[in-house]
Amino acid sequence: MHLGEFLECWQQSAPKPMTTSLDDLQGLFLIEETNVSKLIEYFSLDQLSENIDERMALLFKKKARWTMSEIKCYVDDLAEDAASLITLISKHSRSYLENGQRYFCLKK
């Protein structure tokens, strides 16, 4: 579904004066950017394995590159603290900067 359409429908269905925010749905969706638009797709944390190797393989199969804010909600439950989260992500990915944004992709 197109992201704009989703956001509009969600806001219209929310009771007044509630405001909607994508932050409220972390761990429930992915946003894919195409050349034409942004799409939103259901992708729940509950669907992922408890095994970190399997989980990371599935995440990078689903999406080739992630920002920290995108991937964090999908691996946060496997890390004890922020330092171990970064270690966990670094073990399974490589990072690079593009236009000032850090991305993580599968280690080859």
KOLLUM-877097 format. One line per field, with one value per residue (C-alpha): residue in three letters; y, x negated, z. Coordinates in steps of 0.02 Angstrom, whole numbers, plus 50000, padded with zeros to 5 digits. Last residue first. Layout:
KOLLUM-877097
rest	(ALA;...)
py	(Y;...)
px	(X;...)
pz	(Z;...)
END
This chain:
KOLLUM-877097
rest	(LYS;LYS;LEU;CYS;PHE;TYR;ARG;GLN;GLY;ASN;GLU;LEU;TYR;SER;ARG;SER;HIS;LYS;SER;ILE;LEU;THR;ILE;LEU;SER;ALA;ALA;ASP;GLU;ALA;LEU;ASP;ASP;VAL;TYR;CYS;LYS;ILE;GLU;SER;MET;THR;TRP;ARG;ALA;LYS;LYS;LYS;PHE;LEU;LEU;ALA;MET;ARG;GLU;ASP;ILE;ASN;GLU;SER;LEU;GLN;ASP;LEU;SER;PHE;TYR;GLU;ILE;LEU;LYS;SER;VAL;ASN;THR;GLU;GLU;ILE;LEU;PHE;LEU;GLY;GLN;LEU;ASP;ASP;LEU;SER;THR;THR;MET;PRO;LYS;PRO;ALA;SER;GLN;GLN;TRP;CYS;GLU;LEU;PHE;GLU;GLY;LEU;HIS;MET)
py	(49445;49547;49594;49780;49920;50102;50263;50423;50572;50557;50373;50307;50124;49983;49799;49669;49517;49554;49741;49717;49615;49733;49884;49796;49743;49925;49983;49855;49671;49633;49504;49609;49755;49652;49700;49870;49919;49878;50034;50158;50093;50116;49959;49890;49738;49715;49550;49442;49557;49533;49346;49320;49429;49325;49159;49210;49288;49134;49195;49181;49320;49326;49413;49560;49597;49644;49728;49827;50014;50083;50243;50314;50323;50264;50142;50165;50020;50053;49903;49869;49801;49822;50008;50049;50193;50277;50286;50422;50450;50595;50571;50718;50637;50448;50367;50311;50469;50463;50282;50314;50463;50372;50220;50324;50419;50257;50175;50000)
px	(48522;48587;48768;48806;48811;48838;48772;48848;48737;48771;48722;48618;48572;48601;48562;48676;48692;48564;48597;48781;48739;48602;48718;48852;48723;48676;48857;48903;48947;48976;49095;49254;49176;49158;49312;49338;49159;49169;49262;49183;49009;49039;49065;49002;49047;49224;49317;49162;49067;49200;49212;49024;49024;49163;49084;48917;49002;49106;49269;49344;49450;49637;49673;49565;49702;49686;49841;49794;49784;49739;49646;49660;49594;49414;49461;49440;49493;49563;49571;49703;49744;49583;49612;49797;49813;49661;49763;49865;50051;50134;50282;50403;50518;50530;50417;50499;50455;50275;50256;50334;50219;50063;50103;50133;49971;49874;49938;50000)
pz	(50131;50275;50247;50241;50369;50321;50398;50326;50280;50094;50099;50243;50258;50379;50373;50443;50557;50691;50679;50721;50876;50931;50911;51013;51143;51170;51179;51313;51339;51155;51082;51110;51014;50856;50753;50835;50795;50610;50552;50674;50632;50446;50343;50179;50074;50140;50160;50136;50255;50388;50358;50376;50533;50611;50567;50643;50795;50837;50915;50742;50667;50636;50802;50746;50622;50439;50367;50212;50178;50007;49965;49790;49611;49615;49751;49938;50046;50218;50332;50462;50635;50734;50757;50738;50862;50782;50622;50707;50723;50811;50927;50939;50875;50858;50729;50566;50471;50532;50477;50306;50274;50335;50227;50071;50096;50123;49965;50000)
END
